[in-house]
Amino acid sequence: MLIVTTNDIPGYRIDAVLGEVMGMTVRSANIGANFVAGFRAMGGGEVTEYTKLVYESRQQVMQRMWEQAVQRGATAIVAARFDTGSIGTSFSEVCAYGTAVVAVPIPAGDPGATPQSAADAQARAAGAS
């Protein structure tokens, strides 16, 4: 499934808009990570314990958004975005959202086709045979 931040996908025609999809998580670092991060913060630089937490959160919300799109029958998500926030002093919220769509690749030779869409259209045609 294609997931893009743009409102359209070059080489693909959007045949249906299935609505907004999202994934959300609220996370907190464990006490050990907070303890180590506190010491690391004194010296400056990247706080890897928190970087790992944010990266894992991002992957989780993307997976949840993707699952919602699949349940609706989408083949792509357009206008994908991330949002983050704090809840109190110990929790972080991470949200991914976008619009689930049915995107159809434009085959080679048709106006608007791209090498990627042409290859995708050919692979889909071969799979349907």
Secondary structure, 3 states (H helix, E strand, C coil): CEECCCCCCCCEEEEEEEEEEEEEEEECCCHHHHHHHHHHHHHCCCCHHHHHHHHHHHHHHHHHHHHHHHHHCCCEEEEEEEEEEEECCCEEEEEEEEEEEEEEECCCCCCCCCHHHHHHHHHHHHHHC
